[in-house]
Amino acid sequence: MVAARKLLRRAGRDRAGRFLVEGAQAVREALAVATVHELFVTATAAERHPELVAAARADGVRVLPVTDRVAEVLSDTVTPQGLVAVCDLLDVPVRAALVGPPALVAVLVGVADPGNAGTVVRVADAAGAGAVLLAGDTVDPHNGKAVRASTGSVFHVPLARD
């Protein structure tokens, strides 16, 4: 749990190569396409989303029951949903993101608000973009608020930082 808590900060995410995914929709998307290492789940969330707990176990993900207090510590939201997954970072090299070449690429430069970054990722996904490039001093797309704002789109569009 201590290692997972460190993933709330960018330095911790970069060092570990992992990030936190919170909430049923994001966890569902992560289980479908990402490498998920652990799933922290409260009793209430396990009752509400038994299919996610079952899918995690079927994929060999360590499912760790936690209290509401622990869920709060792992969350950066006011009202935690009780489901937090630890996933590998999704970044790909710029060359890999632009292989093809994609017909549409969203480029974020100097975006400081994680909610805005997540929204751009979501819109890029909806518009059929082949990649999202984050350049310069742009917010980390694995920030909890950015991941939530993307509503799972971080798992559908290649992300590259430079």
N, C-alpha and C positions, 0 to 999 in steps of 0.2 A: 504494500500500500504506500510506503514511503517513496519508493521509486516512481510509482504512478503519480503521486502528488507533485513530484518535480517536473512532470510533463505539462503542468499548467504554465510554465515559463518557457519562453523561446529557447533560452540557453539549455534548459533541460531536455527539450525536444530535440534540438540539434545534436546534443551530446549522445542521447540514447538512440536517435534514429526512429523515434516513435512519438505518437501523439494520442490524445484522448478524444474519444467520440462519445457524445452524450445524447441520450434520448432514443426513443424507440425507432423513429424513422432513420436516423443516422446509423444506429447500430444495425438495423436491417440491411441498409445499403452496404455497410462495412462487411458484414458477414457474407454478403453475396459476391463481393469482388475484391476485398482487401485481405491482407494477412492480419488476422486478429489473434493476439496472444492471450489476453485475459478479458473476462467480462465480470465486472463488479455489479452485483444486483441485490437490491433490497427485497425483503419478503413481499412487500406490496407490489413492486414492479414485476417480480416473478409470477405472482398471481395474475397480474394484468396482461403479461406478455409471455405466457408459457411457451409459445412457439419460438420465440427468440432464444430462450434458455435452451430449449431442445435442439435448435439449429446449431447453437454454439457448441453444445456437448457433442453433437454428431460430427462437427468439424474438428473435434479434438481441442477445442478452446478450454482453458482452465476457467471454470465458473466459480466465482468466489462470493458467497453470501456476505453481505455487509449490513450494518445498521444504517438507519437514516442519517445519523451523525457522520458516519464515514462517507456516505454518499454526498453530504454537504461539503465535506473537506475536499473531495475529488471534483467538485463542481465549481464553475465560476458563474453560475446563474443564481438568481434569488430563490427560485423554486425548482430544486433538482428533481429529475424524473426517476431517479433510482436505478438507471441503467448507464454504465460507463464502460466503454471498451477501450483497450489499449491496442493500437494498430501501428504498423510500420508507416513511416512517412511516405507520402505519395509522389514526391518530387521525381522528375525524370530530367536527364540532361537536355539542354535546349535542342541539340541535334536530334535527339529521340522525339521530342515534342513536335518538331517541324518535319519529320520524315514524311515523305509523300508528294509534294508539300500540301499541307491542309489548305482548303479553300478559304477558311475564315479563322483568324487568330485574334483573340482579345489580348491586349497588352495593357498592363497596369504599371504606371510609373509614379512613384512618390505617393501612393495611396496609404494614408495613415490609419484610417478607420477600418477595423476588421469587418464590421457589418457591411460596409461598402464593398470590400474585396469579395466577401462571400456572395453578395448580391450580383456582382459582375460575373463570378464563376457560374452562378445559377442561370443568369441570362445567356451567357456564352453557351452553356450546355443546351438550353432551350432553343437557341438559334442554330445549333448544329456546328459550333466551333470545333475545330480539330485540336486546339490547345489554348491554354491561358499562360501567358508569359508575365512574370512579375519582375520588373526591372528596378534598379536603383534602390532607394531607401523605401521599399514598399513593405507593408505589414506581412507577417507570416501567414500564409493561407491555412496553416494547421492550428492557428489560434482558435480557441473554443468558440468565440463569437463568429468568426469567419466560417467555421465548419457548420455551425447552426444556420447561419444566414444562407449558406449554399443549399440547404435542405437536401443534402446527399449528393449534390452535383460534383463535389470534390472527388467522388469516386468514379465519375463518368468521363471527365475531361482531363487529359494530361496537364499537369502543372509543372512549370519550369521556372526556376529563379536564377537571376544573374545580376 
